[in-house]
Amino acid sequence: MLLDGKVAIVTGAGRGIGEAIAVRLSLDGARVVVADIEGELAQAVARQIDPSGQKALPLTCDVTDDGSVRALVDRTIGWGGGIDILVNNAGIMRRGNVWEMDPSDFESVVRVNLMGPFLCIRRCALVMKERGGGTIVNIASIHSFATMAEMSAYAASKTGLIGLTRASAIDLGPWNIRVIAVCPGAVDAPMLHSGRTVEEADRIKEQWSNASPLNRIVSPQEIADLVALLCSGRLPSFTGAAILIDAGVSVDLRVR
C-alpha cells in the first residue's frame, strides 16, 4: 500500500471530512493519529479504524493551544516514531454580519481555522525534517475565493490559510516538505448543517446539486480520496497549490 510505514496526524478527525480522511489514510497503510478536541469522538473513529489500537491512536487536542499541540506531537512520536503527514482539518464556523459579530466570535474562528494550522505546522515540520520530508494538507474552503453574507470570520480565516499554505511551501520546500491546500465547496458533512435548520441545509444541498454538472455535491469520501493521493508521493513536485473542489460553480453564494 502507498502509505505503508507512514505516520499521519489528522486534526478535527472525530467526524465529517476529518473522519473520512483518517479512515482513508489508514486504508492506504498509514498509522493514523485521530486528533479532535472532543476525545470521545476521536476514540470512536480510532476504534472504527483498528480496535486493537495498532493502526490508530485517538488523542484529544485543542489546536489553538501550543501546549496541547506540543503534547500531540510528542505523543505521536512516542507511538509512531515520527510524523510524515499532517492534515489540518479542524475548523469551526460562526455566522454574523460584520457589524454585528462579536469580536470574540471572530477571534475564535481565526484561532481555530488559521492559528491552529500554524501551530501544528511549526511543530510537525521540525519532526518531518528529521524524517527527510513530509506532506502537509490544509483543508481550506471555497470561501477562500468567493464568499457570501454573514461569513466574514470564516472567509477571512480560510483566505489566510491559503496564504499560510503558500508561504509554508516556500519555507519548507528545502526540507522536502510539501504543503497543499484543498478547498471544498459544499460538502455533505456536519459543518453544512452548523447553525442551520434541516430545511435550510437541504435547500443548500439541493441548490448546489442542481448547479453541478454531476447533479450532486461533494462527499467527505471524495475529499479523503484526494488527500490520500496528495500524500501518496505520486505527485512529488506538487506544492504550494490551492485545489478548488467546487461541484457547483454556478451557485449564487449569497444564498444562506
SULVEN-V621118 format. One record per residue. PSI is psi as a letter, one per 20 degrees, with the letter a starting at -180 (NA if undefined). Layout:
# SULVEN-V621118
psi->PSI
psi->PSI
This chain:
# SULVEN-V621118
psi->q
psi->h
psi->j
psi->p
psi->i
psi->q
psi->p
psi->q
psi->p
psi->o
psi->q
psi->k
psi->j
psi->i
psi->r
psi->c
psi->g
psi->g
psi->g
psi->h
psi->g
psi->g
psi->g
psi->g
psi->h
psi->h
psi->h
psi->j
psi->i
psi->q
psi->p
psi->p
psi->o
psi->o
psi->p
psi->q
psi->h
psi->o
psi->h
psi->h
psi->g
psi->g
psi->g
psi->g
psi->g
psi->g
psi->h
psi->g
psi->g
psi->o
psi->h
psi->i
psi->j
psi->h
psi->i
psi->p
psi->o
psi->p
psi->p
psi->p
psi->p
psi->o
psi->i
psi->i
psi->o
psi->h
psi->h
psi->h
psi->g
psi->g
psi->h
psi->g
psi->g
psi->g
psi->h
psi->g
psi->g
psi->h
psi->g
psi->i
psi->i
psi->a
psi->p
psi->h
psi->p
psi->p
psi->o
psi->n
psi->h
psi->p
psi->q
psi->r
psi->p
psi->p
psi->q
psi->q
psi->q
psi->h
psi->i
psi->h
psi->p
psi->p
psi->h
psi->h
psi->g
psi->g
psi->h
psi->h
psi->g
psi->h
psi->g
psi->g
psi->h
psi->g
psi->h
psi->g
psi->h
psi->g
psi->g
psi->g
psi->g
psi->h
psi->g
psi->h
psi->h
psi->h
psi->g
psi->h
psi->g
psi->h
psi->i
psi->j
psi->a
psi->a
psi->p
psi->p
psi->p
psi->p
psi->o
psi->c
psi->q
psi->h
psi->i
psi->i
psi->h
psi->p
psi->a
psi->a
psi->q
psi->k
psi->k
psi->g
psi->g
psi->g
psi->g
psi->g
psi->g
psi->h
psi->g
psi->h
psi->h
psi->g
psi->g
psi->h
psi->g
psi->g
psi->h
psi->h
psi->h
psi->g
psi->h
psi->i
psi->g
psi->i
psi->j
psi->k
psi->p
psi->q
psi->p
psi->q
psi->p
psi->p
psi->n
psi->q
psi->c
psi->p
psi->p
psi->m
psi->r
psi->h
psi->h
psi->h
psi->i
psi->p
psi->j
psi->q
psi->r
psi->h
psi->g
psi->g
psi->g
psi->h
psi->g
psi->g
psi->g
psi->g
psi->g
psi->h
psi->g
psi->h
psi->i
psi->p
psi->h
psi->j
psi->l
psi->r
psi->r
psi->q
psi->q
psi->h
psi->h
psi->h
psi->g
psi->h
psi->g
psi->g
psi->g
psi->g
psi->g
psi->h
psi->i
psi->i
psi->j
psi->i
psi->m
psi->h
psi->j
psi->o
psi->q
psi->j
psi->q
psi->o
psi->o
psi->p
psi->n
psi->o
psi->i
psi->m
psi->h
psi->j
psi->p
psi->o
psi->i
psi->i
psi->q
psi->NA
